[in-house]
Amino acid sequence: MSDKAVVEEVAVATTAKPSFWTRVKAHFRKWWWAHLIALVVVVLVVALPLVYVGYPNIAQGDISDSTLSVESMVISDPSPDRFQLNQRQVIGTDSIFHPKIYEFDAEVSLAGSPVFATVTVPSTRADDGVVVDINDQYVDLTDADAFAGFSTAVMMNEEFELNIYGRPGLKLGALPKIHVNYNKTVTMKGLNRLQGFGIEVHLDPDRDDGNNANGTVFIPNPSVLQLSMGNVTMDVSSNGTALGQSFLNDLVLNPGNNTVPMVAFLNNTRLFPILGALPEGVTTIPLTIVGSSSVYNGEEIPYFTAALAANTLNVDLDILEVLESS
């Protein structure tokens, strides 16, 4: 028997190395909270600037790029410090976003001039072609002199610019409500000095209202404004000689062409010498007509009076028509 020890080889069991996905799953099971925090941080880093910087900037840009056109403006029931307003306006936009614009107060002025009133604009949606109506709203004048300047600009110009400014609230879908600057300058047609104004007068000595003539006036209005001006008085003269006054009662100046009845008091002791001195074959005399007052419900309306007084109308009067009823 051999004295040498017998050495036997024993196989040692080995553990298989985990797969990649096994290790990934184990990692996430252990460190899920860290990854959740990292995800939240990434979302906040991306979302917060988008919501609180990008969204307001995009909204303001879309509002600034939008357009506003006034289709009609009706000023009625005027008094020295207020009037009733009905206005229709249309929004234009090519934005893909159509947020809600909340009701807001808008300051209104002639462009480059002081604000004359604040108008409440109803809630709407910023979509192309949306109509915004202001209905039966009484507007208090915050600056009557500024509104007289506005009225005069409307009378004297072919076009004028109306500025509208406010800070409406705006909301898009589930995003938070924000505020934007609404600052629009709208170009509108004015009365253009009433170019095309015409007058027809007939003597009417048998009237019982203290006047001695009647007739019609033709007043073109190329604008979208409808103006209730009350009882309008106009001073009439010829070559510097005052001839009297004409009166347009309950005048409502509508868009388009207006043919309005008129009564007048003419000083015949001044008129007839002018007619008698006309050269042979001449049948017209030049008239100068300037509005001197606008009175509504017994009160003078200073802003309409100022606009009328700023405009001097010159027409030729056919004396044959004047004498038809003499």
Long-range contacts (C-beta under 8 A, 24 or more apart in sequence): 51-175, 51-176, 55-172, 55-175, 55-178, 56-178, 56-180, 58-97, 59-97, 59-99, 59-170, 59-172, 59-178, 59-180, 60-180, 60-181, 62-93, 62-95, 62-97, 62-126, 63-126, 63-170, 63-180, 63-181, 63-182, 64-181, 64-183, 65-93, 65-94, 65-95, 66-91, 66-92, 66-93, 66-95, 66-126, 67-91, 67-92, 67-93, 67-184, 68-92, 68-164, 68-184, 68-186, 69-186, 70-162, 70-186, 70-188, 70-224, 71-131, 71-224, 72-224, 72-226, 72-255, 73-188, 73-224, 73-225, 73-226, 74-225, 74-226, 75-225, 75-226, 75-227, 75-228, 76-226, 76-228, 77-138, 77-228, 77-296, 78-228, 78-229, 78-230, 78-296, 78-301, 78-303, 78-304, 79-296, 79-297, 79-299, 79-301, 80-144, 80-299, 80-300, 80-301, 80-302, 81-140, 81-141, 81-144, 82-138, 82-139, 82-140, 82-141, 83-138, 83-139, 83-141, 84-136, 84-137, 84-138, 84-139, 85-119, 85-134, 85-137, 85-138, 85-139, 86-133, 86-134, 86-135, 86-136, 86-137, 87-119, 87-133, 87-134, 88-131, 88-132, 88-133, 88-134, 89-131, 89-132, 89-134, 89-186, 90-129, 90-130, 90-131, 90-132, 91-124, 91-126, 91-127, 91-128, 91-129, 91-130, 91-132, 92-128, 92-129, 93-126, 93-127, 93-128, 94-128, 95-126, 97-126, 97-172, 98-125, 98-126, 98-127, 98-172, 99-125, 99-126, 99-170, 99-171, 99-172, 100-124, 100-125, 100-126, 100-170, 100-171, 100-172, 101-125, 101-126, 101-168, 101-169, 101-170, 101-182, 102-168, 102-169, 102-170, 102-171, 102-177, 103-168, 104-166, 104-167, 104-168, 104-169, 104-182, 105-166, 106-164, 106-165, 106-166, 106-182, 107-164, 107-165, 107-166, 108-162, 108-163, 108-164, 109-146, 109-150, 109-162, 109-163, 109-165, 110-146, 110-149, 110-150, 110-153, 110-160, 110-161, 110-162, 110-163, 111-160, 111-161, 111-162, 111-163, 111-185, 112-161, 112-163, 113-146, 113-149, 113-150, 114-143, 114-146, 115-142, 115-143, 115-146, 116-141, 116-142, 116-143, 116-144, 116-146, 116-147, 116-149, 116-150, 117-141, 117-142, 117-143, 117-147, 118-142, 119-164, 121-166, 121-168, 126-170, 144-302, 144-303, 147-303, 148-302, 148-303, 148-306, 148-307, 150-303, 151-303, 151-304, 151-306, 151-307, 152-306, 152-307, 152-310, 153-190, 154-190, 154-191, 154-223, 154-225, 154-307, 155-190, 155-191, 155-193, 155-194, 155-307, 155-308, 155-310, 155-311, 156-190, 156-191, 156-193, 156-307, 156-310, 156-311, 157-190, 157-191, 157-192, 158-189, 158-190, 158-192, 158-222, 159-187, 159-188, 159-189, 159-190, 160-187, 160-188, 160-190, 161-185, 161-186, 161-187, 161-188, 162-186, 162-188, 188-223, 188-224, 188-225, 189-222, 189-223, 189-224, 190-222, 190-223, 191-221, 191-222, 191-223, 191-225, 192-222, 193-311, 193-313, 194-219, 194-220, 194-311, 194-313, 195-220, 196-220, 197-289, 197-313, 197-315, 198-315, 199-246, 199-262, 199-287, 199-289, 199-315, 199-317, 200-318, 200-321, 201-246, 201-262, 201-264, 201-266, 201-317, 201-321, 201-322, 202-321, 202-322, 202-324, 202-325, 203-266, 203-322, 203-323, 203-324, 203-325, 203-326, 204-325, 205-326, 207-263, 209-263, 210-265, 211-247, 211-263, 211-264, 211-265, 212-264, 212-265, 212-266, 212-268, 213-246, 213-263, 213-264, 213-265, 213-266, 213-322, 214-261, 214-262, 214-263, 214-264, 215-261, 215-262, 215-264, 216-259, 216-260, 216-261, 216-262, 217-246, 217-248, 217-259, 217-260, 217-262, 218-257, 218-258, 218-259, 218-260, 219-253, 219-257, 219-258, 219-259, 219-260, 220-256, 220-257, 220-258, 221-253, 221-254, 221-255, 221-256, 221-257, 221-258, 222-255, 223-255, 224-255, 225-253, 225-255, 226-252, 226-253, 226-254, 226-255, 227-252, 227-253, 227-304, 228-252, 228-296, 229-253, 229-294, 229-296, 229-301, 229-304, 230-294, 230-295, 230-296, 230-297, 230-301, 230-304, 231-294, 231-295, 231-296, 232-291, 232-293, 232-294, 232-304, 232-308, 233-291, 233-292, 233-293, 233-295, 234-289, 234-290, 234-291, 234-292, 234-308, 235-289, 235-290, 235-291, 235-292, 236-264, 236-266, 236-287, 236-288, 236-289, 237-287, 237-288, 238-274, 238-285, 238-286, 238-287, 238-288, 238-317, 239-274, 239-286, 241-270, 241-274, 242-267, 242-270, 243-267, 243-270, 243-271, 243-274, 243-287, 244-271, 245-292, 246-289, 275-319, 275-322, 275-323, 278-319, 283-318, 283-319, 283-320, 284-316, 284-317, 284-318, 284-319, 285-316, 285-317, 285-319, 286-314, 286-315, 286-316, 286-317, 287-314, 287-315, 287-316, 287-317, 288-312, 288-313, 288-314, 289-313, 289-314, 289-315
